[in-house]
Amino acid sequence: MGKVILALCLVLLGTTGCFDPAKIVITNDLDRTNIEYIYVSSSSEDQWGINSLPEWKVLLPEESHSITVLPDTYDIQVVDENGDTYTIWDREVQDDDLLWRVIPTDID
């Protein structure tokens, strides 16, 4: 019995690094336009998740916002104050952080 418990503990210790969180960091580089919504969802999902910005916050030009996620492949969409969308699809986020500077040419 003790050997089984020890083996399970070693397996768990060996896999804990597999679920270390990473960050998606989005920087508003849209000159004079605010970002009002940030949506992040697993690429395997059919719908966007909830807005990742707090309800009272907008992302001003040159400001950044970070979202902690588990390793996966993500779709990310931001919506600016004019309702324009900027989307990146199927972006893998593993141990390293994903840094996205949203620029005007990223518009959908």
MOPAC internal coordinates of N, CA, C and O (Angstrom, degrees):
PM7 1SCF
backbone

  N    0.0000 0     0.00 0     0.00 0    0    0    0
  C    1.4588 1     0.00 0     0.00 0    1    0    0
  C    1.5326 1   111.47 1     0.00 0    2    1    0
  O    1.2310 1   120.72 1   136.27 1    3    2    1
  N    1.3240 1   116.23 1   -43.73 1    3    2    1
  C    1.4550 1   120.55 1  -179.71 1    5    3    2
  C    1.5192 1   111.94 1   -62.72 1    6    5    3
  O    1.2310 1   120.27 1   143.97 1    7    6    5
  N    1.3641 1   117.09 1   -36.03 1    7    6    5
  C    1.4633 1   120.67 1   178.95 1    9    7    6
  C    1.5236 1   111.19 1   -67.41 1   10    9    7
  O    1.2310 1   120.14 1   144.06 1   11   10    9
  N    1.3315 1   117.34 1   -35.94 1   11   10    9
  C    1.4585 1   121.35 1   178.53 1   13   11   10
  C    1.5201 1   110.03 1   -65.58 1   14   13   11
  O    1.2310 1   120.31 1   134.66 1   15   14   13
  N    1.3098 1   117.01 1   -45.34 1   15   14   13
  C    1.4737 1   121.02 1   179.15 1   17   15   14
  C    1.5204 1   110.16 1   -63.16 1   18   17   15
  O    1.2310 1   120.25 1   137.66 1   19   18   17
  N    1.3370 1   117.14 1   -42.34 1   19   18   17
  C    1.4563 1   120.56 1   178.58 1   21   19   18
  C    1.5268 1   110.47 1   -62.45 1   22   21   19
  O    1.2310 1   120.31 1   137.32 1   23   22   21
  N    1.3243 1   117.01 1   -42.68 1   23   22   21
  C    1.4658 1   120.64 1   179.25 1   25   23   22
  C    1.5281 1   110.96 1   -62.90 1   26   25   23
  O    1.2310 1   120.02 1   137.18 1   27   26   25
  N    1.3345 1   117.58 1   -42.82 1   27   26   25
  C    1.4670 1   121.08 1   178.04 1   29   27   26
  C    1.5196 1   111.12 1   -62.61 1   30   29   27
  O    1.2310 1   120.28 1   138.87 1   31   30   29
  N    1.3222 1   117.08 1   -41.13 1   31   30   29
  C    1.4693 1   120.71 1   178.91 1   33   31   30
  C    1.5258 1   110.70 1   -62.98 1   34   33   31
  O    1.2310 1   120.14 1   138.56 1   35   34   33
  N    1.3337 1   117.33 1   -41.44 1   35   34   33
  C    1.4616 1   120.11 1   179.07 1   37   35   34
  C    1.5211 1   111.70 1   -65.34 1   38   37   35
  O    1.2310 1   120.46 1   141.30 1   39   38   37
  N    1.3308 1   116.73 1   -38.70 1   39   38   37
  C    1.4624 1   120.19 1   177.28 1   41   39   38
  C    1.5198 1   109.78 1   -63.51 1   42   41   39
  O    1.2310 1   120.26 1   134.38 1   43   42   41
  N    1.3314 1   117.11 1   -45.62 1   43   42   41
  C    1.4645 1   120.38 1   179.92 1   45   43   42
  C    1.5207 1   111.67 1   -63.46 1   46   45   43
  O    1.2310 1   120.32 1   138.25 1   47   46   45
  N    1.3286 1   116.99 1   -41.75 1   47   46   45
  C    1.4638 1   119.81 1   178.37 1   49   47   46
  C    1.5173 1   111.09 1   -63.88 1   50   49   47
  O    1.2310 1   120.29 1   143.12 1   51   50   49
  N    1.3260 1   117.05 1   -36.88 1   51   50   49
  C    1.4533 1   120.86 1  -179.25 1   53   51   50
  C    1.5145 1   113.61 1   -71.20 1   54   53   51
  O    1.2310 1   119.96 1   157.84 1   55   54   53
  N    1.3277 1   117.67 1   -22.16 1   55   54   53
  C    1.4587 1   120.12 1  -177.11 1   57   55   54
  C    1.5174 1   113.48 1  -103.38 1   58   57   55
  O    1.2310 1   119.11 1   175.32 1   59   58   57
  N    1.3221 1   119.30 1    -4.68 1   59   58   57
  C    1.4626 1   119.29 1  -176.46 1   61   59   58
  C    1.5190 1   111.97 1   -62.95 1   62   61   59
  O    1.2310 1   119.47 1   149.37 1   63   62   61
  N    1.3326 1   118.61 1   -30.63 1   63   62   61
  C    1.4571 1   120.82 1   178.70 1   65   63   62
  C    1.5182 1   112.85 1   -68.88 1   66   65   63
  O    1.2310 1   119.83 1   162.43 1   67   66   65
  N    1.3251 1   117.92 1   -17.57 1   67   66   65
  C    1.4611 1   121.17 1  -178.28 1   69   67   66
  C    1.5262 1   112.10 1   -69.03 1   70   69   67
  O    1.2310 1   120.35 1   161.17 1   71   70   69
  N    1.3139 1   116.94 1   -18.83 1   71   70   69
  C    1.4552 1   119.73 1  -175.38 1   73   71   70
  C    1.5153 1   112.18 1  -118.30 1   74   73   71
  O    1.2310 1   120.24 1  -155.82 1   75   74   73
  N    1.3260 1   117.14 1    24.18 1   75   74   73
  C    1.4498 1   120.07 1   175.90 1   77   75   74
  C    1.5179 1   108.59 1   -66.81 1   78   77   75
  O    1.2310 1   120.00 1   -47.69 1   79   78   77
  N    1.3207 1   117.60 1   132.31 1   79   78   77
  C    1.4592 1   119.42 1  -178.32 1   81   79   78
  C    1.5235 1   111.88 1   -70.77 1   82   81   79
  O    1.2310 1   121.91 1   -23.99 1   83   82   81
  N    1.3134 1   113.95 1   156.01 1   83   82   81
  C    1.4613 1   121.92 1   173.56 1   85   83   82
  C    1.5254 1   106.54 1  -127.08 1   86   85   83
  O    1.2310 1   120.55 1    -3.35 1   87   86   85
  N    1.2990 1   116.56 1   176.65 1   87   86   85
  C    1.4636 1   120.50 1   179.77 1   89   87   86
  C    1.5186 1   110.62 1  -123.00 1   90   89   87
  O    1.2310 1   121.97 1   -34.81 1   91   90   89
  N    1.3228 1   113.82 1   145.19 1   91   90   89
  C    1.4524 1   121.58 1   166.76 1   93   91   90
  C    1.5321 1   104.35 1  -105.29 1   94   93   91
  O    1.2310 1   120.79 1   -61.52 1   95   94   93
  N    1.3218 1   116.09 1   118.48 1   95   94   93
  C    1.4624 1   120.92 1  -178.29 1   97   95   94
  C    1.5276 1   107.93 1  -112.38 1   98   97   95
  O    1.2310 1   121.32 1   -59.44 1   99   98   97
  N    1.3255 1   115.08 1   120.56 1   99   98   97
  C    1.4608 1   121.27 1  -178.47 1  101   99   98
  C    1.5204 1   108.21 1  -112.89 1  102  101   99
  O    1.2310 1   121.10 1   -53.10 1  103  102  101
  N    1.3348 1   115.50 1   126.90 1  103  102  101
  C    1.4580 1   121.56 1   178.04 1  105  103  102
  C    1.5230 1   108.47 1  -114.67 1  106  105  103
  O    1.2310 1   121.12 1   -48.25 1  107  106  105
  N    1.3249 1   115.45 1   131.75 1  107  106  105
  C    1.4607 1   121.29 1   178.16 1  109  107  106
  C    1.5249 1   108.84 1   -80.92 1  110  109  107
  O    1.2310 1   121.33 1   -72.00 1  111  110  109
  N    1.3189 1   115.05 1   108.00 1  111  110  109
  C    1.4653 1   121.07 1   177.26 1  113  111  110
  C    1.5322 1   109.30 1  -117.86 1  114  113  111
  O    1.2310 1   121.20 1  -139.37 1  115  114  113
  N    1.3551 1   115.30 1    40.63 1  115  114  113
  C    1.4663 1   122.28 1  -176.49 1  117  115  114
  C    1.5276 1   112.67 1   -97.73 1  118  117  115
  O    1.2310 1   120.07 1  -150.09 1  119  118  117
  N    1.3044 1   117.46 1    29.91 1  119  118  117
  C    1.4596 1   122.74 1   178.11 1  121  119  118
  C    1.5329 1   111.82 1    62.36 1  122  121  119
  O    1.2310 1   119.62 1    80.07 1  123  122  121
  N    1.3277 1   118.34 1   -99.93 1  123  122  121
  C    1.4707 1   121.24 1  -174.88 1  125  123  122
  C    1.5265 1   112.46 1  -113.13 1  126  125  123
  O    1.2310 1   120.21 1  -151.92 1  127  126  125
  N    1.3278 1   117.21 1    28.08 1  127  126  125
  C    1.4626 1   120.79 1  -176.47 1  129  127  126
  C    1.5180 1   110.19 1  -120.84 1  130  129  127
  O    1.2310 1   120.64 1   -47.96 1  131  130  129
  N    1.3304 1   116.38 1   132.04 1  131  130  129
  C    1.4609 1   121.48 1   178.58 1  133  131  130
  C    1.5272 1   111.13 1   -82.97 1  134  133  131
  O    1.2310 1   120.85 1   -30.63 1  135  134  133
  N    1.3173 1   115.97 1   149.37 1  135  134  133
  C    1.4604 1   122.04 1   170.37 1  137  135  134
  C    1.5194 1   106.76 1   -97.31 1  138  137  135
  O    1.2310 1   120.43 1   -51.43 1  139  138  137
  N    1.3385 1   116.79 1   128.57 1  139  138  137
  C    1.4618 1   121.00 1  -176.67 1  141  139  138
  C    1.5221 1   114.08 1  -104.65 1  142  141  139
  O    1.2310 1   120.12 1   155.19 1  143  142  141
  N    1.3208 1   117.37 1   -24.81 1  143  142  141
  C    1.4654 1   120.62 1  -178.18 1  145  143  142
  C    1.5186 1   110.05 1  -139.33 1  146  145  143
  O    1.2310 1   120.96 1   -36.79 1  147  146  145
  N    1.3244 1   115.78 1   143.21 1  147  146  145
  C    1.4618 1   122.58 1   172.95 1  149  147  146
  C    1.5216 1   106.81 1  -131.05 1  150  149  147
  O    1.2310 1   121.06 1   -57.82 1  151  150  149
  N    1.3223 1   115.57 1   122.18 1  151  150  149
  C    1.4641 1   121.05 1   178.96 1  153  151  150
  C    1.5252 1   108.98 1  -116.25 1  154  153  151
  O    1.2310 1   120.85 1   -46.92 1  155  154  153
  N    1.3203 1   115.98 1   133.08 1  155  154  153
  C    1.4546 1   122.51 1   178.08 1  157  155  154
  C    1.5155 1   107.49 1  -131.18 1  158  157  155
  O    1.2310 1   120.81 1   -51.32 1  159  158  157
  N    1.3247 1   116.06 1   128.68 1  159  158  157
  C    1.4605 1   118.99 1   174.89 1  161  159  158
  C    1.5143 1   109.42 1  -144.49 1  162  161  159
  O    1.2310 1   121.13 1   -26.45 1  163  162  161
  N    1.3041 1   115.44 1   153.55 1  163  162  161
  C    1.4551 1   120.51 1   174.37 1  165  163  162
  C    1.5285 1   107.78 1   -59.77 1  166  165  163
  O    1.2310 1   120.35 1   -38.96 1  167  166  165
  N    1.3096 1   116.94 1   141.04 1  167  166  165
  C    1.4657 1   120.46 1  -179.15 1  169  167  166
  C    1.5225 1   112.10 1   -62.08 1  170  169  167
  O    1.2310 1   120.09 1   161.44 1  171  170  169
  N    1.3137 1   117.43 1   -18.56 1  171  170  169
  C    1.4642 1   120.37 1   178.95 1  173  171  170
  C    1.5258 1   112.58 1   -80.97 1  174  173  171
  O    1.2310 1   120.07 1   171.55 1  175  174  173
  N    1.3303 1   117.46 1    -8.45 1  175  174  173
  C    1.4625 1   121.69 1   180.00 1  177  175  174
  C    1.5272 1   110.70 1   -85.80 1  178  177  175
  O    1.2310 1   121.13 1   -27.15 1  179  178  177
  N    1.3327 1   115.44 1   152.85 1  179  178  177
  C    1.4642 1   121.02 1   179.00 1  181  179  178
  C    1.5233 1   113.03 1   -93.38 1  182  181  179
  O    1.2310 1   120.19 1   166.91 1  183  182  181
  N    1.3320 1   117.25 1   -13.09 1  183  182  181
  C    1.4644 1   120.99 1  -176.19 1  185  183  182
  C    1.5187 1   109.71 1  -130.09 1  186  185  183
  O    1.2310 1   121.69 1   -22.63 1  187  186  185
  N    1.3325 1   114.38 1   157.37 1  187  186  185
  C    1.4566 1   119.82 1   174.65 1  189  187  186
  C    1.5169 1   109.35 1   -74.17 1  190  189  187
  O    1.2310 1   120.84 1   -27.95 1  191  190  189
  N    1.3138 1   115.99 1   152.05 1  191  190  189
  C    1.4594 1   120.98 1   174.28 1  193  191  190
  C    1.5157 1   109.70 1   -80.30 1  194  193  191
  O    1.2310 1   121.13 1    16.69 1  195  194  193
  N    1.3168 1   115.45 1  -163.31 1  195  194  193
  C    1.4612 1   120.70 1   179.24 1  197  195  194
  C    1.5307 1   109.87 1   -78.06 1  198  197  195
  O    1.2310 1   120.64 1   -16.77 1  199  198  197
  N    1.2999 1   116.38 1   163.23 1  199  198  197
  C    1.4543 1   122.39 1   176.60 1  201  199  198
  C    1.5255 1   109.08 1   -60.60 1  202  201  199
  O    1.2310 1   120.21 1   -53.87 1  203  202  201
  N    1.3103 1   117.21 1   126.13 1  203  202  201
  C    1.4629 1   121.56 1  -178.36 1  205  203  202
  C    1.5217 1   113.44 1   -82.74 1  206  205  203
  O    1.2310 1   120.12 1   169.37 1  207  206  205
  N    1.3246 1   117.37 1   -10.63 1  207  206  205
  C    1.4657 1   119.92 1   173.57 1  209  207  206
  C    1.5247 1   109.02 1   -85.61 1  210  209  207
  O    1.2310 1   119.93 1   -37.32 1  211  210  209
  N    1.3188 1   117.73 1   142.68 1  211  210  209
  C    1.4633 1   118.43 1   173.42 1  213  211  210
  C    1.5273 1   110.50 1   -56.93 1  214  213  211
  O    1.2310 1   120.56 1   -29.87 1  215  214  213
  N    1.3065 1   116.53 1   150.13 1  215  214  213
  C    1.4680 1   122.79 1  -174.66 1  217  215  214
  C    1.5295 1   112.97 1   -54.10 1  218  217  215
  O    1.2310 1   120.05 1   146.19 1  219  218  217
  N    1.2937 1   117.52 1   -33.81 1  219  218  217
  C    1.4581 1   122.82 1  -174.50 1  221  219  218
  C    1.5286 1   112.90 1   -91.46 1  222  221  219
  O    1.2310 1   119.43 1   179.16 1  223  222  221
  N    1.3397 1   118.69 1    -0.84 1  223  222  221
  C    1.4613 1   120.95 1  -170.73 1  225  223  222
  C    1.5233 1   112.24 1  -111.22 1  226  225  223
  O    1.2310 1   121.20 1   -36.55 1  227  226  225
  N    1.3197 1   115.30 1   143.45 1  227  226  225
  C    1.4608 1   122.87 1   165.90 1  229  227  226
  C    1.5236 1   106.25 1  -121.11 1  230  229  227
  O    1.2310 1   120.89 1   -25.26 1  231  230  229
  N    1.3153 1   115.91 1   154.74 1  231  230  229
  C    1.4487 1   120.95 1   179.43 1  233  231  230
  C    1.5281 1   108.33 1   -96.71 1  234  233  231
  O    1.2310 1   121.18 1   -74.31 1  235  234  233
  N    1.3129 1   115.36 1   105.69 1  235  234  233
  C    1.4623 1   121.74 1  -179.26 1  237  235  234
  C    1.5276 1   109.98 1   -72.17 1  238  237  235
  O    1.2310 1   119.91 1   -19.84 1  239  238  237
  N    1.3366 1   117.78 1   160.16 1  239  238  237
  C    1.4609 1   119.82 1   176.79 1  241  239  238
  C    1.5293 1   111.68 1   -53.80 1  242  241  239
  O    1.2310 1   121.55 1   -44.29 1  243  242  241
  N    1.3278 1   114.64 1   135.71 1  243  242  241
  C    1.4677 1   125.78 1  -179.07 1  245  243  242
  C    1.5307 1   113.64 1    74.82 1  246  245  243
  O    1.2310 1   119.26 1   178.68 1  247  246  245
  N    1.3207 1   119.01 1    -1.32 1  247  246  245
  C    1.4634 1   120.34 1   173.57 1  249  247  246
  C    1.5216 1   109.31 1   -84.49 1  250  249  247
  O    1.2310 1   121.37 1   -24.47 1  251  250  249
  N    1.3371 1   114.98 1   155.53 1  251  250  249
  C    1.4603 1   121.31 1   178.09 1  253  251  250
  C    1.5165 1   109.87 1  -123.36 1  254  253  251
  O    1.2310 1   121.41 1   -24.71 1  255  254  253
  N    1.3116 1   114.91 1   155.29 1  255  254  253
  C    1.4662 1   122.17 1   176.48 1  257  255  254
  C    1.5233 1   107.18 1  -137.40 1  258  257  255
  O    1.2310 1   120.27 1   -45.10 1  259  258  257
  N    1.3312 1   117.08 1   134.90 1  259  258  257
  C    1.4592 1   119.52 1   179.93 1  261  259  258
  C    1.5214 1   110.30 1  -116.62 1  262  261  259
  O    1.2310 1   121.79 1   -34.31 1  263  262  261
  N    1.3233 1   114.18 1   145.69 1  263  262  261
  C    1.4600 1   122.52 1  -179.12 1  265  263  262
  C    1.5190 1   106.72 1  -127.73 1  266  265  263
  O    1.2310 1   120.23 1   -54.15 1  267  266  265
  N    1.3168 1   117.16 1   125.85 1  267  266  265
  C    1.4562 1   121.72 1   178.85 1  269  267  266
  C    1.5195 1   109.16 1   -84.75 1  270  269  267
  O    1.2310 1   120.64 1   -50.17 1  271  270  269
  N    1.3317 1   116.39 1   129.83 1  271  270  269
  C    1.4604 1   122.05 1  -177.81 1  273  271  270
  C    1.5260 1   109.64 1  -135.86 1  274  273  271
  O    1.2310 1   121.15 1   -18.36 1  275  274  273
  N    1.3103 1   115.40 1   161.64 1  275  274  273
  C    1.4544 1   121.16 1   171.69 1  277  275  274
  C    1.5274 1   108.74 1   -88.13 1  278  277  275
  O    1.2310 1   119.54 1   -22.64 1  279  278  277
  N    1.3139 1   118.48 1   157.36 1  279  278  277
  C    1.4582 1   120.39 1   178.50 1  281  279  278
  C    1.5289 1   111.30 1   -54.34 1  282  281  279
  O    1.2310 1   120.73 1   -50.47 1  283  282  281
  N    1.3102 1   116.21 1   129.53 1  283  282  281
  C    1.4584 1   122.33 1  -179.13 1  285  283  282
  C    1.5270 1   107.14 1  -177.08 1  286  285  283
  O    1.2310 1   120.67 1     2.73 1  287  286  285
  N    1.3105 1   116.32 1  -177.27 1  287  286  285
  C    1.4594 1   122.75 1   172.72 1  289  287  286
  C    1.5221 1   107.29 1  -108.58 1  290  289  287
  O    1.2310 1   120.47 1   -51.57 1  291  290  289
  N    1.3301 1   116.70 1   128.43 1  291  290  289
  C    1.4553 1   121.37 1  -170.50 1  293  291  290
  C    1.5187 1   112.53 1  -122.72 1  294  293  291
  O    1.2310 1   121.62 1   -27.83 1  295  294  293
  N    1.3466 1   114.51 1   152.17 1  295  294  293
  C    1.4549 1   123.78 1   165.63 1  297  295  294
  C    1.5271 1   105.61 1  -106.41 1  298  297  295
  O    1.2310 1   120.48 1   -41.86 1  299  298  297
  N    1.3194 1   116.69 1   138.14 1  299  298  297
  C    1.4639 1   120.99 1  -176.97 1  301  299  298
  C    1.5207 1   108.09 1  -132.49 1  302  301  299
  O    1.2310 1   120.97 1   -47.73 1  303  302  301
  N    1.3202 1   115.75 1   132.27 1  303  302  301
  C    1.4599 1   120.46 1   178.57 1  305  303  302
  C    1.5177 1   109.32 1  -134.13 1  306  305  303
  O    1.2310 1   120.92 1   -44.47 1  307  306  305
  N    1.3338 1   115.84 1   135.53 1  307  306  305
  C    1.4582 1   120.81 1   171.66 1  309  307  306
  C    1.5192 1   107.67 1  -117.02 1  310  309  307
  O    1.2310 1   121.53 1   -29.85 1  311  310  309
  N    1.3308 1   114.68 1   150.15 1  311  310  309
  C    1.4585 1   121.87 1   178.72 1  313  311  310
  C    1.5203 1   106.97 1  -124.11 1  314  313  311
  O    1.2310 1   120.79 1   -52.38 1  315  314  313
  N    1.3287 1   116.09 1   127.62 1  315  314  313
  C    1.4622 1   118.93 1  -178.96 1  317  315  314
  C    1.5349 1   110.92 1   -88.89 1  318  317  315
  O    1.2310 1   120.74 1    -0.57 1  319  318  317
  N    1.3026 1   116.19 1   179.43 1  319  318  317
  C    1.4660 1   122.01 1  -175.93 1  321  319  318
  C    1.5202 1   113.23 1   -64.86 1  322  321  319
  O    1.2310 1   120.15 1   162.87 1  323  322  321
  N    1.3431 1   117.31 1   -17.13 1  323  322  321
  C    1.4642 1   121.69 1   178.34 1  325  323  322
  C    1.5234 1   112.55 1   -94.08 1  326  325  323
  O    1.2310 1   120.53 1  -179.99 1  327  326  325
  N    1.3246 1   116.59 1     0.01 1  327  326  325
  C    1.4583 1   120.95 1  -178.15 1  329  327  326
  C    1.5210 1   113.63 1    86.78 1  330  329  327
  O    1.2310 1   119.90 1  -176.45 1  331  330  329
  N    1.3352 1   117.80 1     3.55 1  331  330  329
  C    1.4647 1   121.17 1   177.78 1  333  331  330
  C    1.5242 1   109.25 1   -75.14 1  334  333  331
  O    1.2310 1   120.84 1   -36.25 1  335  334  333
  N    1.3432 1   116.00 1   143.75 1  335  334  333
  C    1.4613 1   120.45 1  -178.80 1  337  335  334
  C    1.5235 1   110.78 1  -111.53 1  338  337  335
  O    1.2310 1   121.77 1   -28.44 1  339  338  337
  N    1.3200 1   114.21 1   151.56 1  339  338  337
  C    1.4572 1   124.31 1   177.61 1  341  339  338
  C    1.5183 1   104.86 1  -135.44 1  342  341  339
  O    1.2310 1   120.16 1   -56.65 1  343  342  341
  N    1.3267 1   117.31 1   123.35 1  343  342  341
  C    1.4573 1   120.22 1  -170.94 1  345  343  342
  C    1.5206 1   110.59 1  -134.31 1  346  345  343
  O    1.2310 1   121.21 1   -41.28 1  347  346  345
  N    1.3246 1   115.29 1   138.72 1  347  346  345
  C    1.4636 1   120.47 1   167.02 1  349  347  346
  C    1.5215 1   107.24 1  -120.07 1  350  349  347
  O    1.2310 1   121.18 1   -40.76 1  351  350  349
  N    1.3159 1   115.36 1   139.24 1  351  350  349
  C    1.4629 1   122.40 1  -173.74 1  353  351  350
  C    1.5219 1   110.60 1  -113.72 1  354  353  351
  O    1.2310 1   121.41 1   -32.74 1  355  354  353
  N    1.3206 1   114.90 1   147.26 1  355  354  353
  C    1.4727 1   122.52 1   170.43 1  357  355  354
  C    1.5235 1   113.41 1    51.28 1  358  357  355
  O    1.2310 1   120.84 1  -130.35 1  359  358  357
  N    1.3134 1   116.00 1    49.65 1  359  358  357
  C    1.4635 1   120.28 1   179.33 1  361  359  358
  C    1.5232 1   108.88 1   -97.69 1  362  361  359
  O    1.2310 1   121.04 1   -58.82 1  363  362  361
  N    1.3154 1   115.62 1   121.18 1  363  362  361
  C    1.4570 1   121.22 1  -178.56 1  365  363  362
  C    1.5210 1   110.10 1   -78.47 1  366  365  363
  O    1.2310 1   121.13 1   -48.82 1  367  366  365
  N    1.3205 1   115.44 1   131.18 1  367  366  365
  C    1.4612 1   121.94 1   176.30 1  369  367  366
  C    1.5233 1   106.29 1  -123.60 1  370  369  367
  O    1.2310 1   120.37 1   -65.85 1  371  370  369
  N    1.3091 1   116.89 1   114.15 1  371  370  369
  C    1.4640 1   121.11 1  -179.66 1  373  371  370
  C    1.5211 1   108.97 1  -117.94 1  374  373  371
  O    1.2310 1   120.25 1    62.23 1  375  374  373
  N    1.3130 1   117.12 1  -117.77 1  375  374  373
  C    1.4636 1   120.64 1  -178.00 1  377  375  374
  C    1.5263 1   112.15 1   -75.84 1  378  377  375
  O    1.2310 1   120.52 1   149.66 1  379  378  377
  N    1.3235 1   116.61 1   -30.34 1  379  378  377
  C    1.4609 1   120.66 1  -178.57 1  381  379  378
  C    1.5169 1   110.26 1   -88.77 1  382  381  379
  O    1.2310 1   121.11 1   -27.12 1  383  382  381
  N    1.2963 1   115.48 1   152.88 1  383  382  381
  C    1.4570 1   120.53 1   176.30 1  385  383  382
  C    1.5303 1   109.74 1   -75.33 1  386  385  383
  O    1.2310 1   121.07 1   -28.47 1  387  386  385
  N    1.3139 1   115.56 1   151.53 1  387  386  385
  C    1.4627 1   122.18 1   173.25 1  389  387  386
  C    1.5187 1   107.34 1   -99.34 1  390  389  387
  O    1.2310 1   120.65 1   -57.30 1  391  390  389
  N    1.3112 1   116.36 1   122.70 1  391  390  389
  C    1.4626 1   121.81 1   179.13 1  393  391  390
  C    1.5192 1   108.35 1  -111.14 1  394  393  391
  O    1.2310 1   120.13 1   -57.39 1  395  394  393
  N    1.3359 1   117.36 1   122.61 1  395  394  393
  C    1.4642 1   121.56 1   179.56 1  397  395  394
  C    1.5169 1   109.10 1  -126.62 1  398  397  395
  O    1.2310 1   120.79 1   -66.12 1  399  398  397
  N    1.3137 1   116.10 1   113.88 1  399  398  397
  C    1.4622 1   122.32 1   172.10 1  401  399  398
  C    1.5106 1   106.28 1   -92.30 1  402  401  399
  O    1.2310 1   120.23 1   -72.64 1  403  402  401
  N    1.3123 1   117.17 1   107.36 1  403  402  401
  C    1.4695 1   121.93 1  -177.29 1  405  403  402
  C    1.5264 1   107.84 1   -75.62 1  406  405  403
  O    1.2310 1   121.15 1   -61.07 1  407  406  405
  N    1.3293 1   115.41 1   118.93 1  407  406  405
  C    1.4687 1   121.42 1  -178.40 1  409  407  406
  C    1.5449 1   109.05 1  -118.37 1  410  409  407
  O    1.2310 1   119.95 1   -19.50 1  411  410  409
  N    1.3269 1   117.71 1   160.50 1  411  410  409
  C    1.4715 1   120.03 1  -176.78 1  413  411  410
  C    1.5213 1   114.55 1   -54.51 1  414  413  411
  O    1.2310 1   119.10 1   145.94 1  415  414  413
  N    1.3159 1   119.32 1   -34.06 1  415  414  413
  C    1.4711 1   120.18 1  -178.09 1  417  415  414
  C    1.5302 1   112.52 1   -75.53 1  418  417  415
  O    1.2310 1   119.44 1   175.16 1  419  418  417
  N    1.3324 1   118.67 1    -4.84 1  419  418  417
  C    1.4691 1   122.34 1   175.20 1  421  419  418
  C    1.5217 1   112.39 1   -79.13 1  422  421  419
  O    1.2310 1   119.81 1   175.29 1  423  422  421
  N    1.3349 1   117.98 1    -4.71 1  423  422  421
  C    1.4722 1   121.71 1  -175.08 1  425  423  422
  C    1.5289 1   110.40 1   -57.30 1  426  425  423
  O    1.2310 1   120.90 1   -37.62 1  427  426  425
  N    1.3398 1   115.89 1   142.38 1  427  426  425
  C    1.4736 1   120.45 1   179.05 1  429  427  426
  C    1.5136 1   111.10 1   -72.25 1  430  429  427
  O    1.2310 1   120.10 1   180.00 1  431  430  429

